[in-house]
Amino acid sequence: MDLMEKLTILTDSAKYDVACTSSGSNTPNPVGMGIGSTVNCGICHTFSADGRCVSLLKVLMTNRCAYDCAYCVNRRSNDVPRASFTPDELAQLTMNFYRRNYIEGLFLSSGVERNPDYATEQIIKTLELLRGPYHFTGYIHAKAIPGADPVLIDRLGRLANRLSVNIELPSGDSLAKLAPNKTKQAILTPMKSIQSAIAESKSGLVKYKHAEKFAPAGQSTQMIIGASPETDYQILHLTEGLYKKFSLKRVFFSAYIPVAESRLLPSLDTKPPLLREHRLYQADWLLRYYHFEADEILDAENQDFNPFLDPKCNWAINHMEQFPVEVNTASQETLLRVPGIGPLSAKRIMMARRSRKLDFDALRRIGVVLKRAQYFITCNGRMEHGLIVTPEATLRALVDRHPIAEAQQMSLFDLPAEIAQKEAVACLSRKM
Protein backbone atom coordinates (compact mmCIF):
# COMPACT_ATOMS: atom_id res chain seq x y z
CA MET A 1 0.00 0.00 0.00
CA ASP A 2 1.49 3.33 -1.01
CA LEU A 3 1.42 6.51 1.04
CA MET A 4 -1.54 8.05 -0.81
CA GLU A 5 -3.70 4.97 -0.22
CA LYS A 6 -2.84 5.08 3.49
CA LEU A 7 -3.63 8.78 3.64
CA THR A 8 -7.00 8.27 1.94
CA ILE A 9 -8.02 5.52 4.37
CA LEU A 10 -6.75 7.12 7.57
CA THR A 11 -8.04 10.64 6.95
CA ASP A 12 -11.47 9.20 6.14
CA SER A 13 -11.35 7.11 9.33
CA ALA A 14 -10.58 10.25 11.36
CA LYS A 15 -13.59 12.26 10.15
CA TYR A 16 -15.71 11.30 13.19
CA ASP A 17 -13.30 13.05 15.58
CA VAL A 18 -14.44 16.62 16.26
CA ALA A 19 -11.52 19.03 15.94
CA CYS A 20 -12.93 22.50 15.30
CA THR A 21 -11.04 24.44 17.93
CA SER A 22 -8.49 27.20 18.10
CA SER A 23 -4.99 26.44 19.29
CA GLY A 24 -5.42 28.36 22.56
CA SER A 25 -1.69 28.92 22.93
CA ASN A 26 1.01 31.14 21.50
CA THR A 27 4.44 29.70 20.66
CA PRO A 28 6.43 32.12 18.49
CA ASN A 29 9.13 30.64 16.30
CA PRO A 30 12.63 31.95 17.09
CA VAL A 31 14.12 33.33 13.86
CA GLY A 32 16.13 30.64 12.11
CA MET A 33 15.59 28.10 14.89
CA GLY A 34 12.57 26.09 13.73
CA ILE A 35 9.72 25.57 11.31
CA GLY A 36 6.11 26.57 11.92
CA SER A 37 4.48 28.41 14.79
CA THR A 38 1.49 28.18 17.07
CA VAL A 39 -0.70 31.27 17.28
CA ASN A 40 -3.90 32.19 19.07
CA CYS A 41 -5.81 32.90 15.86
CA GLY A 42 -6.83 29.26 15.44
CA ILE A 43 -6.14 25.80 14.03
CA CYS A 44 -8.35 23.31 12.12
CA HIS A 45 -10.87 23.86 9.34
CA THR A 46 -12.38 27.01 10.78
CA PHE A 47 -12.11 30.79 10.58
CA SER A 48 -9.72 32.75 12.75
CA ALA A 49 -10.49 36.01 14.51
CA ASP A 50 -8.96 37.97 11.61
CA GLY A 51 -11.08 36.15 9.01
CA ARG A 52 -8.46 33.67 7.77
CA CYS A 53 -9.42 30.05 7.12
CA VAL A 54 -6.87 27.86 8.86
CA SER A 55 -6.49 24.11 8.72
CA LEU A 56 -4.74 21.09 10.13
CA LEU A 57 -4.05 17.57 8.99
CA LYS A 58 -6.58 15.41 10.83
CA VAL A 59 -5.53 11.79 10.58
CA LEU A 60 -5.27 8.48 12.44
CA MET A 61 -1.98 6.77 13.14
CA THR A 62 -3.81 3.53 12.34
CA ASN A 63 -7.39 2.33 12.00
CA ARG A 64 -6.46 -1.13 13.18
CA CYS A 65 -8.14 -1.56 16.55
CA ALA A 66 -8.26 -4.25 19.19
CA TYR A 67 -11.53 -2.86 20.57
CA ASP A 68 -15.02 -3.67 19.30
CA CYS A 69 -17.08 -0.55 20.12
CA ALA A 70 -20.48 -0.96 18.46
CA TYR A 71 -20.74 2.70 17.33
CA CYS A 72 -17.26 2.94 15.77
CA VAL A 73 -16.55 2.41 12.08
CA ASN A 74 -13.03 1.23 12.97
CA ARG A 75 -14.16 -1.48 15.42
CA ARG A 76 -12.41 -4.82 15.29
CA SER A 77 -15.35 -6.74 13.78
CA ASN A 78 -16.04 -4.25 10.97
CA ASP A 79 -14.90 -5.22 7.48
CA VAL A 80 -13.12 -2.07 6.30
CA PRO A 81 -9.73 -1.48 4.62
CA ARG A 82 -7.00 -1.22 7.25
CA ALA A 83 -3.82 0.83 7.16
CA SER A 84 -1.10 2.16 9.45
CA PHE A 85 1.49 4.90 9.19
CA THR A 86 4.97 4.46 10.55
CA PRO A 87 6.10 7.41 12.69
CA ASP A 88 8.60 8.46 10.01
CA GLU A 89 5.98 8.35 7.24
CA LEU A 90 3.53 10.52 9.15
CA ALA A 91 6.19 13.01 10.25
CA GLN A 92 7.42 13.42 6.66
CA LEU A 93 3.86 13.73 5.38
CA THR A 94 3.03 16.45 7.94
CA MET A 95 6.14 18.43 7.03
CA ASN A 96 5.51 18.12 3.27
CA PHE A 97 1.93 19.36 3.73
CA TYR A 98 3.13 22.24 5.89
CA ARG A 99 5.82 23.31 3.41
CA ARG A 100 3.20 23.35 0.65
CA ASN A 101 1.00 25.57 2.86
CA TYR A 102 -1.80 22.97 2.98
CA ILE A 103 -1.90 22.89 6.78
CA GLU A 104 -0.84 24.82 9.84
CA GLY A 105 -0.89 21.98 12.37
CA LEU A 106 -1.69 18.36 13.12
CA PHE A 107 -4.61 16.59 14.78
CA LEU A 108 -3.44 13.05 15.54
CA SER A 109 -5.52 10.20 16.90
CA SER A 110 -5.25 6.45 16.59
CA GLY A 111 -7.01 3.14 16.82
CA VAL A 112 -5.88 0.92 19.68
CA GLU A 113 -3.51 -1.35 17.77
CA ARG A 114 -2.35 -4.23 20.00
CA ASN A 115 -2.90 -2.30 23.25
CA PRO A 116 -3.11 1.31 24.57
CA ASP A 117 0.61 1.49 25.42
CA TYR A 118 1.75 0.43 21.95
CA ALA A 119 -0.65 2.86 20.23
CA THR A 120 0.50 5.74 22.47
CA GLU A 121 4.17 4.90 21.84
CA GLN A 122 3.61 5.21 18.08
CA ILE A 123 2.04 8.65 18.51
CA ILE A 124 4.91 9.74 20.77
CA LYS A 125 7.53 8.60 18.26
CA THR A 126 5.82 10.65 15.54
CA LEU A 127 5.72 13.78 17.70
CA GLU A 128 9.34 13.30 18.78
CA LEU A 129 10.38 13.29 15.12
CA LEU A 130 8.39 16.46 14.44
CA ARG A 131 9.62 18.33 17.50
CA GLY A 132 13.19 16.99 17.20
CA PRO A 133 14.81 16.38 13.79
CA TYR A 134 12.18 18.39 11.88
CA HIS A 135 12.13 21.31 14.39
CA PHE A 136 8.36 21.70 13.99
CA THR A 137 7.03 24.14 16.57
CA GLY A 138 3.49 24.33 15.16
CA TYR A 139 0.23 23.31 16.80
CA ILE A 140 -0.33 19.62 17.58
CA HIS A 141 -3.53 18.20 19.07
CA ALA A 142 -3.05 14.59 20.18
CA LYS A 143 -5.51 12.04 21.53
CA ALA A 144 -4.52 10.40 24.81
CA ILE A 145 -5.65 6.77 24.79
CA PRO A 146 -7.41 5.55 27.96
CA GLY A 147 -5.55 2.71 29.63
CA ALA A 148 -2.08 3.87 28.54
CA ASP A 149 0.70 4.04 31.12
CA PRO A 150 0.72 7.41 32.97
CA VAL A 151 4.41 7.83 32.06
CA LEU A 152 3.48 7.71 28.37
CA ILE A 153 0.64 10.19 28.86
CA ASP A 154 3.08 12.52 30.61
CA ARG A 155 5.54 12.28 27.72
CA LEU A 156 2.74 12.91 25.20
CA GLY A 157 1.64 16.05 27.05
CA ARG A 158 5.15 17.51 26.83
CA LEU A 159 5.14 17.12 23.05
CA ALA A 160 1.58 18.20 22.16
CA ASN A 161 -0.10 21.60 22.54
CA ARG A 162 -3.45 20.08 23.45
CA LEU A 163 -4.53 16.64 24.69
CA SER A 164 -7.97 15.12 24.60
CA VAL A 165 -9.43 11.98 26.14
CA ASN A 166 -12.74 11.05 24.53
CA ILE A 167 -15.41 10.23 27.09
CA GLU A 168 -17.37 8.78 24.12
CA LEU A 169 -20.77 8.10 25.74
CA PRO A 170 -22.69 10.07 28.40
CA SER A 171 -23.06 7.28 30.98
CA GLY A 172 -21.22 4.27 32.36
CA ASP A 173 -24.16 1.99 31.47
CA SER A 174 -24.06 2.97 27.80
CA LEU A 175 -20.30 2.59 27.77
CA ALA A 176 -20.59 -0.95 29.17
CA LYS A 177 -23.16 -1.92 26.53
CA LEU A 178 -21.64 -0.28 23.46
CA ALA A 179 -17.92 -0.22 24.29
CA PRO A 180 -17.22 -3.29 26.45
CA ASN A 181 -13.44 -2.79 26.27
CA LYS A 182 -13.66 0.68 27.86
CA THR A 183 -14.60 1.73 31.37
CA LYS A 184 -15.57 5.02 32.92
CA GLN A 185 -12.64 4.79 35.32
CA ALA A 186 -10.13 4.15 32.52
CA ILE A 187 -11.30 7.35 30.80
CA LEU A 188 -11.51 9.64 33.84
CA THR A 189 -8.14 8.59 35.33
CA PRO A 190 -5.98 10.06 32.52
CA MET A 191 -8.21 13.15 32.42
CA LYS A 192 -7.43 13.75 36.09
CA SER A 193 -3.70 13.15 35.63
CA ILE A 194 -3.61 15.54 32.65
CA GLN A 195 -5.41 18.20 34.71
CA SER A 196 -2.86 17.81 37.52
CA ALA A 197 0.09 17.97 35.12
CA ILE A 198 -1.27 21.13 33.45
CA ALA A 199 -1.74 22.82 36.83
CA GLU A 200 1.77 21.79 37.92
CA SER A 201 3.23 23.10 34.65
CA LYS A 202 1.51 26.47 35.07
CA SER A 203 2.80 26.70 38.62
CA GLY A 204 6.34 25.94 37.44
CA LEU A 205 6.16 28.59 34.72
CA VAL A 206 5.29 31.20 37.35
CA LYS A 207 8.55 30.40 39.17
CA TYR A 208 10.80 29.53 36.22
CA LYS A 209 10.47 31.24 32.86
CA HIS A 210 11.92 28.30 30.91
CA ALA A 211 10.12 25.51 32.75
CA GLU A 212 8.88 22.70 30.50
CA LYS A 213 5.28 23.16 29.33
CA PHE A 214 2.64 20.46 29.52
CA ALA A 215 -0.26 20.67 27.04
CA PRO A 216 -0.31 24.50 27.17
CA ALA A 217 -3.59 24.66 25.21
CA GLY A 218 -5.32 22.47 27.82
CA GLN A 219 -7.43 19.37 27.35
CA SER A 220 -10.80 18.64 25.77
CA THR A 221 -13.13 15.70 25.27
CA GLN A 222 -15.86 14.48 22.94
CA MET A 223 -19.28 12.86 23.45
CA ILE A 224 -21.33 10.99 20.87
CA ILE A 225 -24.93 12.21 20.84
CA GLY A 226 -27.81 9.99 19.79
CA ALA A 227 -26.20 6.55 19.97
CA SER A 228 -27.50 5.96 23.51
CA PRO A 229 -30.74 6.91 25.30
CA GLU A 230 -29.48 9.65 27.66
CA THR A 231 -31.50 12.89 27.73
CA ASP A 232 -30.18 16.39 27.05
CA TYR A 233 -30.51 17.07 30.78
CA GLN A 234 -28.17 14.18 31.63
CA ILE A 235 -25.68 15.20 28.95
CA LEU A 236 -25.67 18.83 30.10
CA HIS A 237 -25.14 17.81 33.73
CA LEU A 238 -22.20 15.62 32.72
CA THR A 239 -20.76 18.47 30.66
CA GLU A 240 -20.99 20.87 33.61
CA GLY A 241 -19.34 18.31 35.87
CA LEU A 242 -16.46 17.77 33.42
CA TYR A 243 -15.75 21.52 33.27
CA LYS A 244 -15.75 21.81 37.06
CA LYS A 245 -13.82 18.63 37.92
CA PHE A 246 -11.24 18.52 35.12
CA SER A 247 -10.92 22.17 34.02
CA LEU A 248 -11.57 21.24 30.39
CA LYS A 249 -11.23 23.83 27.65
CA ARG A 250 -14.02 22.35 25.55
CA VAL A 251 -16.53 19.54 25.51
CA PHE A 252 -17.33 18.61 21.92
CA PHE A 253 -20.56 16.95 20.84
CA SER A 254 -20.72 14.68 17.81
CA ALA A 255 -24.10 13.69 16.34
CA TYR A 256 -24.12 9.92 15.89
CA ILE A 257 -23.93 8.80 12.27
CA PRO A 258 -25.26 5.23 11.92
CA VAL A 259 -22.42 3.03 10.71
CA ALA A 260 -23.51 -0.41 11.93
CA GLU A 261 -26.63 -2.53 12.21
CA SER A 262 -27.15 -3.39 15.88
CA ARG A 263 -30.10 -3.86 18.22
CA LEU A 264 -28.31 -1.53 20.66
CA LEU A 265 -28.05 1.34 18.16
CA PRO A 266 -30.45 3.45 16.07
CA SER A 267 -31.31 1.92 12.70
CA LEU A 268 -29.16 2.68 9.67
CA ASP A 269 -31.79 4.95 8.13
CA THR A 270 -31.85 7.22 11.22
CA LYS A 271 -30.74 10.78 10.44
CA PRO A 272 -27.92 12.23 12.58
CA PRO A 273 -29.42 14.46 15.33
CA LEU A 274 -27.76 17.62 14.03
CA LEU A 275 -30.30 20.02 15.54
CA ARG A 276 -29.87 18.36 18.94
CA GLU A 277 -26.10 18.71 18.61
CA HIS A 278 -26.58 22.39 17.76
CA ARG A 279 -28.76 23.00 20.84
CA LEU A 280 -26.17 21.29 23.06
CA TYR A 281 -23.45 23.58 21.72
CA GLN A 282 -25.67 26.60 22.42
CA ALA A 283 -26.25 25.36 25.98
CA ASP A 284 -22.52 24.68 26.38
CA TRP A 285 -21.92 28.32 25.45
CA LEU A 286 -24.34 29.39 28.19
CA LEU A 287 -22.42 27.30 30.74
CA ARG A 288 -19.02 28.68 29.75
CA TYR A 289 -19.69 32.34 28.99
CA TYR A 290 -23.09 33.32 30.40
CA HIS A 291 -22.75 31.93 33.96
CA PHE A 292 -25.77 29.62 33.67
CA GLU A 293 -26.08 26.40 35.67
CA ALA A 294 -27.22 23.17 34.02
CA ASP A 295 -30.28 23.04 36.30
CA GLU A 296 -31.37 26.45 35.05
CA ILE A 297 -31.27 25.49 31.38
CA LEU A 298 -33.09 22.14 31.80
CA ASP A 299 -34.65 20.37 34.75
CA ALA A 300 -36.01 16.98 35.78
CA GLU A 301 -39.45 17.79 34.36
CA ASN A 302 -38.14 19.15 31.04
CA GLN A 303 -35.15 17.00 30.12
CA ASP A 304 -34.87 17.75 26.40
CA PHE A 305 -34.32 20.97 24.47
CA ASN A 306 -37.14 22.74 22.69
CA PRO A 307 -36.39 22.30 18.96
CA PHE A 308 -38.08 25.61 18.09
CA LEU A 309 -36.21 27.87 20.55
CA ASP A 310 -32.55 28.27 21.37
CA PRO A 311 -31.82 27.43 25.05
CA LYS A 312 -31.39 31.04 26.16
CA CYS A 313 -34.68 32.19 24.61
CA ASN A 314 -36.41 29.11 26.02
CA TRP A 315 -35.13 29.97 29.52
CA ALA A 316 -36.27 33.60 29.17
CA ILE A 317 -39.75 32.61 27.98
CA ASN A 318 -40.12 30.33 31.01
CA HIS A 319 -38.93 33.06 33.40
CA MET A 320 -40.86 36.10 32.23
CA GLU A 321 -41.27 37.18 35.87
CA GLN A 322 -37.61 38.33 35.75
CA PHE A 323 -38.23 40.70 32.84
CA PRO A 324 -38.13 43.40 31.60
CA VAL A 325 -34.78 44.65 32.91
CA GLU A 326 -33.60 48.26 32.74
CA VAL A 327 -30.39 48.37 30.67
CA ASN A 328 -29.20 51.58 32.35
CA THR A 329 -29.16 50.08 35.85
CA ALA A 330 -29.02 46.26 35.50
CA SER A 331 -25.87 44.40 36.53
CA GLN A 332 -23.68 42.74 33.91
CA GLU A 333 -24.79 39.29 35.12
CA THR A 334 -28.45 40.29 34.62
CA LEU A 335 -27.78 41.68 31.15
CA LEU A 336 -26.17 38.38 30.13
CA ARG A 337 -29.50 36.65 30.81
CA VAL A 338 -31.27 38.77 28.17
CA PRO A 339 -31.69 37.10 24.74
CA GLY A 340 -29.84 39.14 22.14
CA ILE A 341 -27.18 40.42 24.58
CA GLY A 342 -23.86 38.59 24.59
CA PRO A 343 -20.72 38.99 26.71
CA LEU A 344 -19.24 41.65 24.41
CA SER A 345 -22.49 43.64 24.19
CA ALA A 346 -22.92 43.47 27.96
CA LYS A 347 -19.41 44.89 28.49
CA ARG A 348 -20.07 47.67 25.98
CA ILE A 349 -23.31 48.58 27.74
CA MET A 350 -21.54 48.76 31.11
CA MET A 351 -18.87 51.06 29.66
CA ALA A 352 -21.20 53.27 27.59
CA ARG A 353 -23.68 54.01 30.35
CA ARG A 354 -20.96 55.54 32.52
CA SER A 355 -21.12 58.67 30.37
CA ARG A 356 -24.78 58.79 29.28
CA LYS A 357 -28.18 57.16 29.36
CA LEU A 358 -28.68 54.53 26.66
CA ASP A 359 -31.65 54.33 24.33
CA PHE A 360 -32.62 51.68 21.78
CA ASP A 361 -30.66 53.36 18.97
CA ALA A 362 -27.54 53.30 21.13
CA LEU A 363 -28.08 49.62 21.91
CA ARG A 364 -28.40 48.88 18.20
CA ARG A 365 -25.07 50.60 17.53
CA ILE A 366 -23.44 48.72 20.39
CA GLY A 367 -24.36 45.42 18.76
CA VAL A 368 -27.37 44.25 20.76
CA VAL A 369 -29.70 42.02 18.71
CA LEU A 370 -32.87 44.01 19.34
CA LYS A 371 -34.98 41.58 17.33
CA ARG A 372 -34.79 39.35 20.42
CA ALA A 373 -33.73 41.70 23.22
CA GLN A 374 -36.54 44.26 22.79
CA TYR A 375 -39.07 41.95 24.45
CA PHE A 376 -37.02 41.74 27.65
CA ILE A 377 -35.56 45.21 28.25
CA THR A 378 -36.49 48.82 28.90
CA CYS A 379 -34.50 51.99 28.24
CA ASN A 380 -35.14 54.79 30.72
CA GLY A 381 -38.18 52.92 31.97
CA ARG A 382 -39.78 52.50 28.54
CA MET A 383 -40.02 49.62 26.09
CA GLU A 384 -39.50 50.01 22.35
CA HIS A 385 -42.10 52.35 20.84
CA GLY A 386 -45.10 50.54 19.37
CA LEU A 387 -44.02 47.12 20.64
CA ILE A 388 -46.81 44.84 21.83
CA VAL A 389 -45.47 42.44 24.44
CA THR A 390 -47.58 39.40 25.25
CA PRO A 391 -46.39 35.84 25.93
CA GLU A 392 -47.85 34.70 22.60
CA ALA A 393 -46.32 37.56 20.58
CA THR A 394 -42.93 37.08 22.23
CA LEU A 395 -43.02 33.35 21.61
CA ARG A 396 -43.98 33.86 17.97
CA ALA A 397 -41.15 36.34 17.43
CA LEU A 398 -38.51 34.08 18.99
CA VAL A 399 -39.48 30.82 17.27
CA ASP A 400 -36.63 29.51 15.14
CA ARG A 401 -37.97 28.96 11.63
CA HIS A 402 -35.11 26.75 10.49
CA PRO A 403 -36.13 23.49 12.23
CA ILE A 404 -39.66 23.95 10.83
CA ALA A 405 -39.02 24.83 7.23
CA GLU A 406 -35.88 22.92 6.28
CA ALA A 407 -34.81 22.86 2.63
CA GLN A 408 -36.67 20.08 0.81
CA GLN A 409 -38.44 19.22 -2.43
CA MET A 410 -41.61 21.27 -2.81
CA SER A 411 -44.91 19.43 -2.62
CA LEU A 412 -48.51 20.39 -3.35
CA PHE A 413 -49.49 18.68 -0.11
CA ASP A 414 -47.07 20.51 2.22
CA LEU A 415 -48.26 23.34 4.44
CA PRO A 416 -46.91 26.81 3.60
CA ALA A 417 -44.09 27.89 5.91
CA GLU A 418 -46.25 30.62 7.52
CA ILE A 419 -49.00 28.13 8.42
CA ALA A 420 -46.43 25.61 9.67
CA GLN A 421 -44.94 28.31 11.89
CA LYS A 422 -48.34 29.24 13.32
CA GLU A 423 -49.04 25.60 14.13
CA ALA A 424 -45.64 25.28 15.81
CA VAL A 425 -46.30 28.39 17.92
CA ALA A 426 -49.73 27.02 18.88
CA CYS A 427 -48.12 23.74 19.89
CA LEU A 428 -45.55 25.55 22.03
CA SER A 429 -48.24 27.71 23.62
CA ARG A 430 -50.17 24.62 24.67
CA LYS A 431 -47.03 23.22 26.32
CA MET A 432 -46.57 26.47 28.27
Summary of the structure (lengths in Angstrom):
residues: 432
radius of gyration: 24.4
end to end distance: 60.6
largest distance: 72.7
contacts: 1339
relative contact order: 0.08
helix: 40%
strand: 11%
